[in-house]
Amino acid sequence: LMSGSDSRDFETAITAFSKDSNISFDVYFPTDELYTKYNHKYTNINTYTLERNNFGYEKIAQVTANCKAVIIISKPVPGRKLPSGLTSICEAVALGKPCIITDNPYFSDKMRNAGFALFVKVGDTDGITNAIKTLEDDPYLRKQMSEAALSFAKKYSSKNTAKQLVEIFKTIMK
C-alpha cells in the first residue's frame, strides 16, 4: 500500500523488496503499465492490479487487513515540499497495522512517537530492507506496534473527536 498516485515510489519499494528473497511481498499496482513492468520480475514479489472502483477499494482493504505490516513509500513531487502518505497511514492505523513509512519532517511529534511505525529516509532501500527484517524477525514488536496503531486510531475516533470539538466550542463560546 503506497500513498498518493503521484508520489508512490515503486522503484525504491521494488528494489528494497527484492533484496531479501526469503520475505514475500504483495504489491498492488495502480496502473497496468506498472504491473506489466514488474510482473514476474522477482520470485518473492507477487504483483496485482485492482479494479478502479468500489470493488477494487474493498479488495485492497481486505488485503491490508490480512497483511503483517503496511509499507508506505513515497518520493518528492515537483511543486510539493514532501508527500506525506497520510491517507494510507490513516487506513493502516485504523486496521491496527504496524507501518514502515517514508519519513517526513512535517509529521507531528505525536504521530512520530505513537509507536506504530518505523520511519525510513526517502529513497533509502537499505533502511527499508532493515525495517522489514526487524518486523519480520520480531512478532512481539509487530504486536506492540499493532496495539499502538489501534490506540492511536481510537484517539481520533468520531466519539473522541466530537468530545474534543465540544471542548473547543465551549472554550470559544466563553
C-alpha positions in Angstrom: 0.0 0.0 0.0 1.5 3.3 -1.0 0.5 6.9 -0.7 -0.8 9.2 -3.4 -1.0 8.4 -7.1 1.8 10.9 -7.9 4.1 10.2 -5.0 4.3 6.5 -4.9 7.9 5.3 -5.2 7.6 1.9 -6.7 11.2 1.8 -7.9 12.6 2.2 -4.4 10.0 -0.2 -3.0 10.7 -3.0 -5.5 14.5 -2.5 -5.1 14.1 -2.8 -1.3 11.7 -5.8 -1.5 13.9 -7.7 -3.9 16.9 -7.6 -1.5 15.6 -10.4 0.6 14.0 -13.3 -1.4 13.0 -15.0 1.9 10.2 -12.5 2.5 7.2 -12.4 0.2 5.5 -9.2 -0.8 2.2 -8.5 -2.5 2.2 -5.3 -4.5 -1.0 -3.9 -5.9 -0.2 -1.5 -8.8 -2.5 1.4 -9.7 -1.8 1.1 -13.4 -1.4 -1.7 -16.0 1.9 -0.1 -17.1 3.5 -0.6 -13.7 2.0 -4.0 -13.4 3.5 -5.1 -16.7 6.9 -3.5 -15.8 7.3 -5.5 -12.6 5.1 -8.6 -13.1 7.1 -11.9 -12.8 10.4 -10.0 -12.4 11.1 -11.3 -8.9 10.1 -14.6 -7.3 9.3 -13.1 -3.9 7.2 -10.2 -5.2 3.6 -11.0 -6.2 2.1 -8.3 -8.4 -1.6 -7.4 -8.8 -3.8 -4.8 -10.3 -7.1 -3.7 -8.9 -10.3 -2.5 -10.4 -10.6 1.2 -10.1 -14.0 1.2 -8.4 -15.5 0.2 -5.1 -14.7 -3.4 -5.6 -11.0 -2.6 -6.0 -11.0 -0.4 -2.9 -12.8 -3.1 -0.9 -10.2 -5.7 -2.1 -7.3 -3.6 -1.1 -8.9 -3.0 2.3 -9.2 -6.8 2.8 -5.7 -7.4 1.7 -4.4 -4.7 4.0 -6.4 -6.1 6.9 -4.7 -9.5 6.4 -1.1 -8.4 6.0 1.6 -8.4 8.6 2.6 -4.7 8.1 1.9 -1.8 5.8 4.8 -0.2 3.9 4.2 3.4 2.8 7.0 4.6 0.5 6.7 7.9 -1.2 9.0 10.3 -3.0 9.2 14.1 -3.5 6.9 15.5 -6.1 7.6 18.8 -8.0 5.5 21.6 -6.6 5.1 19.9 -3.1 7.6 20.0 -0.3 7.2 16.3 0.6 4.5 13.8 0.1 3.1 12.6 3.4 1.1 9.4 2.8 -1.4 10.5 5.4 -4.4 8.7 3.8 -2.5 5.4 3.7 -1.3 5.9 7.3 -4.8 6.5 8.5 -6.0 3.4 6.8 -3.2 1.3 8.2 -3.6 2.6 11.7 -7.3 2.1 11.7 -6.7 -1.5 10.8 -4.1 -1.8 13.6 -1.2 -2.5 11.3 2.5 -1.8 12.1 3.9 0.5 9.5 7.1 1.3 7.7 6.8 4.9 6.5 9.0 7.2 4.4 10.0 10.0 6.8 8.6 13.4 6.6 9.6 16.4 8.7 6.0 17.6 8.7 4.7 14.7 10.7 3.7 15.7 14.2 5.8 14.5 17.1 2.6 13.0 18.5 2.3 10.7 15.4 6.0 10.1 15.1 6.2 8.9 18.8 3.0 6.9 18.8 4.9 3.7 18.3 3.1 2.2 15.4 5.7 3.0 12.7 9.4 2.6 11.8 10.4 5.6 9.8 13.0 5.5 6.9 14.6 8.1 4.8 13.2 8.9 1.4 14.9 6.6 -1.2 16.8 4.5 1.5 16.4 1.0 0.2 18.7 -0.4 2.9 16.7 1.3 5.6 13.5 -0.1 4.2 15.0 -3.6 4.0 16.3 -3.4 7.6 12.9 -2.2 8.8 11.2 -5.1 7.0 13.6 -7.6 8.5 13.1 -6.1 12.0 9.4 -6.5 11.8 9.6 -10.0 10.1 12.0 -11.2 12.8 10.1 -9.9 15.8 6.5 -10.9 16.1 6.3 -9.3 19.6 7.3 -5.9 18.1 4.7 -6.3 15.4 2.1 -7.0 18.1 3.2 -3.9 20.2 3.1 -1.7 17.1 -0.3 -3.1 16.1 -1.6 -2.2 19.6 -0.1 1.2 19.4 -1.7 1.7 16.0 -5.2 0.8 17.3 -4.6 3.0 20.4 -3.6 5.9 18.2 -6.7 5.4 15.9 -9.0 5.4 18.9 -7.8 8.9 19.9 -9.3 10.1 16.6 -12.5 8.1 16.6 -15.6 10.1 15.8 -16.7 9.8 19.5 -13.4 11.3 20.8 -13.2 13.8 18.0 -16.7 15.0 18.9 -15.7 15.4 22.5 -12.7 17.4 21.5 -14.8 19.7 19.3 -17.3 20.2 22.1 -14.4 21.3 24.4 -13.1 23.6 21.7 -16.5 25.2 21.2 -17.0 25.6 24.9 -13.7 27.5 25.1 -14.6 29.7 22.1 -18.0 30.5 23.4 -16.8 31.7 26.8 
